[in-house]
Amino acid sequence: MLEIRDLQVSYGRADRGLIAVRCVDLDVPTGQAVALVGESGSGKSTVALSVMRLITPPTGQIERGTIQLEGVDLLQLKSVDMRRVLHEKIGFIPQDPNSALDPLFTIGRQVDETLSATIRGSARRQTIASLLESLGVANAAERLDSYPHEFSGGMKQRVAIATALARNPKLIIADEPSTALDVTTQLGILCLIDELRRERNLSLLLITHDLSVARLLCQQVVVLYAGQVVERGPIQEVMGSPRHPYTRALVGAIPHLATPRTRLLSIPGQPPAPGEVRAGCPFAPRCPLADSRCIRENPQLVRYDRVEVACWNARVEDGS
């Protein structure tokens, strides 16, 4: 469904931009969910914005690479054709529904903007109400004329999901879809997204910093650090036996309620700033296994069974 190859993105002026994503390869097969995982600043959202071609000069530029959706390179499309792809084939679920929904317009009108012009009159209103009902919005037909402030956070996120699904897209991009919600609401929204993916055979690219969320929703995971892929493969294998020290640190930071209280692991230091270029592995200054080779040379991805890892000292470690 979605194939990204050799993607490099920078922010700022083209002649001296800060590179935020470099040499990223990523596949999202039809009907599957893939998680893009990493700390803040790792390049996750930049990859998602690149797929939607929302990074444009003077803010930034996609310097090289290909982004193919169903075999069509989105980077080669004219603006009018790309708008059609965004309208018909790609749905976006935002992190914060409070920012995504316009407070000046009713819920019904905002979902209506994404519908096809071939649906007219009362049929459009019924279609919107049915979609919202299917997403768990009670008495949807009576609430189409309500404004966002009249909905709870969880209900607003369901409206945002309805907006993403209104045109029956092929690909859903979800950017931290549960982060802005309270804990009791998060699980319901995540389960709803997973149910919709299965029912509609959707492809899902999930942006998250939480590996436990990735394990719940996804079959594959891609771990980013400093804009580079450091590990990728089936989610159960990557989380069960992480090979890269960064992945092990992320897994170690997940609390386990079934085990006695222990101090959560933390990663010392700070991730590099966008555009900060240094020789060697970008994780080396924070890595407990770094040696002289790590300081000198940046490792390439190497396959171990079904998992690919970019680390000179990759090793299997039980992360269960």
Steps between C-alpha positions, in 0.01 A plus 500: 500500500756760618869474408756759612855476368812704586299789644699805608328812635644825630363818658610853418671628189582244233868602490551462877201310632497291816458135406218345706455169316765314304502180291169370639343190341155396617221271374136488610338191341131493411283423801787518750603746770855628530627704796758775465658528846753731660558788739383853428718643225580164346328588171173306533262785419733625226460166321120522532491859374720398208252230398229768487739743329443762767868593525561772245742793459586724672421292811682195367551271205502134408851477362488152352322167503173352379162462673275261310134440581354212301793530260466876439788724611332776699804725470454517123133599504376848421344690789145451371554124467656480846198676650280235340712224657475665841125536459428149377778260608666630817329563833673681785420459871659784699660492842279771648136516383460836678741654251374301202133599532398858421303644794301727267335220302266219596611141514275407208640770276861404571446134413288606200797685345672169429205325333463448128288749307311204354317461833241777522236644727361297786705198393819684600364572846388140544839372382681717757265396779542130414879535496507672839260242646731221381784671687309510825349850494156453655202684347727617220219631279391736777857618570609596149415864575706501820835677527829338608491655848181304568686168464740325736861436396426139408196598294698769319762242407225276362384794287857545377509129412169538315650786298796279409274211393224690321638435149599135568876558465754225434762632747454646848776703663447530875729743684496413871120458483449438873763723663266794568235277665462387858615149583151352526416620148826407326441125485154543349631725222792267424274194486260691274782583256611136495143378442451743212827391338395136510143561379600727209833333414677833549872560507606688814814703567504568874727772636575441868768517766333222699605146410214353705252681272693374197478143629123534548424627149781406262658202329823676401712767670761745372720661768640845413786682669636835381304462177646158417357149518689305767279189522196362323309175474198313642383673816500187716858412403634854539338546842560145616869495405620853425846513346580872479596667832255783429212257446596316819490829689153583363372153595660530844316826563159330476346444846373148574213491747532123555856523635626649828581869500839572347665816379422563133796518267594836355728595214778736612567816304289664231426407137692708246339817371363490143780553252774422750752301301762284663708210379401152603179366651265780614412303815865446600520790754214343698574132440650278773647267236669765285861437402749676275343360184160642602659843530660478156247317279124517465367141474265390222195281548588130521242222497479252789229248413193724443637806681731768359735688735748784450752434778861378512429326832154363434403214726185327609365594840173377649263797519190317614 
